[in-house]
Amino acid sequence: MVNKITPKWFTVTMGTGIVALDAYLVPGAPGWLKGFGTLLWLINMLLFATFMSGLGWRFAKDWQGIKRILGHSVESLFFGAVPMALTTVVNGFFDIGPHLLGPRAIAIGGGLWLFNALLALASVIVIPYLMFTRHEHGLGQMTAVWLMPIVPGEVAAASAGLWLPHLTSLAQRQDLYLVATVFWALSVPLAFLVLGILFMRLAIHKLPAKEFAISTWITLGTLGTGIMGLMLLAHASPLAFPRMAGGLQGAATLAALILWGFGLWWLVMSGLMTLHYTRKRSLPFNLGWWGLTFPLGVFVGGSDLLNRALGTPIFRWASLVLFALLALFWLTVAARTLQHAFRPRVRDAATPNEAEAIEEAI
């Protein structure tokens, strides 16, 4: 089993972790929902530790297998899922951890953030470099999965906004604010380039193959984490640059509103595309279905932060409605994942290519 762990499995912890955090933070969450979010966050930590141990084993004992993944034009892109999955653990230490561990949770979260930032930086730099030098790509085969190695930078930036208020030194707060802003800039402009190319690809080559039917939902993730990064850093700006805080907060809120509107377009379009596949009954299950969870989850988080900043009913209701949709998606995908993970495989009835496809699908 360990030698089958690939970065794609971390999409499970991405989706589960963001559901845990949203359940804990959703506006007006009752006590039972906060308790569920806490329990799910703890379970998600165990999942992440299991997958990370398996991937670490492969790095140590199966380097050839890792090289094959890095050389694959699609599988390599999922290395971005590792730091994004870890971010859901890190953010939990900042949001949930203090109620369980006290001040120690902040210290643990800060240490994990530093490690996660290195993973995010590696993803943003190394995987695109491999795309440019070793992989074979074509416009007709391009999907929103191209965003996976890019988004970790802005995810780490948003997470830094949670850590910054706990730092005691002004110099440390300023340094973290600047580093987080650079991480945001490493991701969001690149993501917009990819979104523009994706629009052209969809217009020219139409919808991707059914195995990538859910991939368009990833677009929502880059916009949701972009909003979260802007709003969390803006909220922390008085602690880092008090003289500039008013301007920074106003600019960040305006930019976040623009990203939210753009995200709403991709939300509607992704829903319509999914319905298109569903009507044609061509929506086979694979781990890509977890793309329904994390992207929508961070968009829920972005909506919640806009609600807290502006206090308008539209974002409160958007947070609640989108969270209900997220919960439905997570329950569906988690159930299908368990169903496929434990079902018996009839290898003798499949050709080698079909058997490999079955392995990849789960």
N, C-alpha and C positions, 0 to 999 in steps of 0.2 A: 504493500500500500504506500509506503514512504516514497519509493522510487516513482510513484505516479503523481506526487504532489507537484503542481506547476503553479506559476503566479496567478493563473486564472481562478484558482480556488479561493484566492483572497477577495474576490468579488462577493463571496458569501459573507465574509466578516465586514466588508464595506457596507453591505445592505443591512445586515443585522445590527451593526453598531449604530448606524444613523437612525434606525427605527428606535433603538434604545434611548438615544439622546433626545430625539424629538418627542418621544412619549414622556420623558421626564420634564421637558421644557415647554411643551405646547401650552398656549395661553389658557389659564384657568384649569390646568390639569388637576383632577381629583387625586386624593392620596393613593388610591389603588393603582392608578395609572403611573404615578411616580414610582411606586413600588415595583410595578411590572418593568418599567424602564431600568430601574436599578438592577433587578434580577437578570434582565436580558443583557445588560452591559457586562455583568460578571460572567455570564455564559459566553458572551462574545470574546472576552479576554481569553478564556480557555480555548475557544476555537482558534483564535489568532495564534496563541502559543503553540498549539498542535501543528498548524500549517507552517509556522515559522520554523519549528523544529525539523519538520520534514524537508522544507526547502534548504535549511542550513545543512542537513545531512547530505542532500544532493550536491551542494556546493563543495562539501568536503570529500565525498566518496564517489560522486558521479559527475565529474566536471565535463565529461564528454556530452552527457545529457543536457547540462546547462548550456553548453556551447551550441547544441542543436536548437535549443529554445531561443537563444540570443540571435541565431542565424535565421530564424523563421520570421517571415514578414508580418505575420499576424500574432503568433504566440508571444513574441518578444514584447509587443506593445503592452501586454498585461503586467509587465514588471512594475508599471505605474500603480497597479492595484495594491502593491505591498505597502508603500508609504501612506496611501489613502486609507487603507484598512487600519494601519497603526494610528492614524490620526483620530479615528473614532475611539480608540482606547485612551489616547492622550487627553482628548477633550473631556472624556468621562472623569478623569482624575481631577480636572479643573471644575467641572460642573457638579458631579455626583460624589466624587471621592472625599471632599472635605466633611461630608455628613457621615462618612463611614470611617475615615482614617484620621481626620483632623488635619493639621498643617502638613503632616507627612505626605499627604496626597499631592500637594502643590510641588513639593520637592521631587517626588517621583515623576509627576507630569512634566516638570521642567527638564529633568534629565532625559526622559523619553523624547521630548520635543527636539532636543539637540540631535539625538540619533536619527529621528525621523526627518529632520531638515537635511541631513547628509544623504539619506535615501532619496528624498525628493529631488535634491540637486543632481544626484546621479541619474535619476530617471529622466529629468528634463534635458540633460546634456548628452548622456551616453546613447540612449535609445534613438533620438533623432539623428545622431551622428551615424549610427549603424544603418538607419533608413537611407541616409545619403550615400553611404559607401559600400554596403554589402547586400542590402535587401533589394528585391525586385518588386516594384510597385507600378500600378497603372491607374489612370483616372477611373476606368470602368470598375476596378476592384476596390476602390477607395471607400471606406465607411467611416462613421463617427468614432470607431475604435482608435483612429489616429489621435484622438484627444487624450487617450488614456495615459501616455507617458508625459504629457504636457501639464495636465491639471494638478499634479501633486504640489507644484510650487505655490499656487494660490491657496490650496488646501492648508499647507503649512503656514502661510501668511495669516489666514483666518484663525488658526489655532494659536498663533503668537499673540493675537489680540486678547485671548483669554488668559494667557500667562502674564502679560505685561503689567496688569494692575497689582500683581503680587510681588513684583520686584521692589526692593526698598531704595535702591540707588537711582538717582536721576540719570546718571550716565548710562547705567544698564538699561533703563527704560528707553532712553533715546536710541541707544545702539540697537536694541531689539526692534524698535519701531522702524528704523531705517532698513534693517535687514529684512524685516517682514514686507516692507514696501517693495524692495527689490525682488523678493520672491514672487510677490503678486505680479510685478512687471515681467518676470521671466515667463509667466504662464498666460495671462489674459491676452496680451497682444498677439502671441503666437496662436492662441485658441481662436481668435477672431479671423486670423488668416485661414485656419483650417475650416472654420464655419463657412467662409466665403467660397472656398474650393468645394466644400460639401454641397452647397446650394447648386453650384454649377454642375457637379457630378450627378446630382439627383435630376436636374433639369435635362441633361443630355442623355444620361444612361438609365434614367428611371430608378425604381426602387432596387435595393440590393437583393442578393439571394436570400431565400427564406431562412437560412441558418443565421443570417445577420439582421433578421426582421426587427429585433428589439434595439439594435445598436443606435438608432437615431435618438433614443431617449438620453443618451450620454450627453448630447448637446445641452440639455437642461442642467446637467451637473456643473459644467464649466461656468455657466451664468449664475447658478445658485451659490457656488463657492466664491465667485467674484463679488457677489453682493455681500456675503458674510465677511469676506476679508475687508471690504471697504467699511462696513458698519462697525465691526468689532474694533478695527484700528481707529476709526473716528471716535468711538466711545472712549477709547483709552488715550486719545490725543492730549487732553488736558494734563495728564500725568507725565507726558513726555515733552510736549512743546506747548506749554500753557498760553504763550502769547499768540500762537497761530491756531489754537484749538477751534475758535469759532469759524474761521475760514475753512479749515480742514474738515470740520463736521458738515458744513453746508455743502461743500464740493462733493464730499463722499456720499451724502444723502441724495443729491441730484444724480450723480453717476449711478448709484445703486437703483434708483427709480428707472433710469434708462435701461439698465441691464434687466430689471424685473419685467419691463414691458417687452423686451426682446425675448426673454425667456418664456413669456406667456405665448408668444407666437410659436416658438418651438414646441411648447407643451401641447398646444392644439394640433400642430402639424404631426407630431409624433403619435398622438392619439388617433388621428385620422389614418395614418399609415398602418398602425397596428390593427385597426378595424378592417382595413383593406385586406391584410393577410388573413385575418380571422374569417372574413366572408368567403375567402377562397379556400379555407381549411388548410392553409399551408403555413402553419406556425408550429414547427417541431420544437420540442423542449430541448434546451441545452443550457449550460451555465451562463450564456449570454442573457438569459431571462433576468438575472440579477441586475441587469442594467435598468430594470424598472424601479429599483429601490433606491440606491444611493443618489442618483441624480435628482429624483423627485424629493428625496429626503433633505438634501441641502437646499433645494428650492423652498421647501417648507421652512427650513431654518432661516433663510434669507427673508422670507415673508414675515416671519415672527420678529426678526430684528427691525424691519421697517415698521411693523406695528408698534413696537416699543418706542421707536424714535418719533413717530408721527402721531400715534394714538388714534388713527382713523379706523372706523369699522371695517373698511374694505380689506385691509391687510389682516385684521383679526379673523374675519370670516374666511379669507383665503387660506390662512394658516390652518384653521380647523378643517375645512373641506379637503384641502390637499393632504392633511395628515390622515384623514379617514381613507382617502384613496391609497395613500402609502401603506397603511395597515392592511388593506385588502390585497394589495400587490404582494406584500411581504408574506402574508399567510399563504397565498396561492403558490408563490415561488418556493417557499420553504417546504411546503407539503410535496410539491412535485420533485424537489431535489431529494428529499428523503425517500420518496417512492422509487426514484430511479437509482439511487445509491445502493439500495438493498434488494433490488429485483434480481433474480437469477438471469445470467446471460447465456444464451444458447449459441455458443461460438461455432458449433459444428454446422449450424444452419446458415452461417454468414461467410461471405468471401472475406479474404484478408482485409480488403479496403473497407468493407462494411463493418468488420469487427473493430478496426481502428476508429471508424466514425462513431461507433457506439461508445468506445472508451472516451473519446474527446467530448462526446455529448454530455457525459455525466462528470 
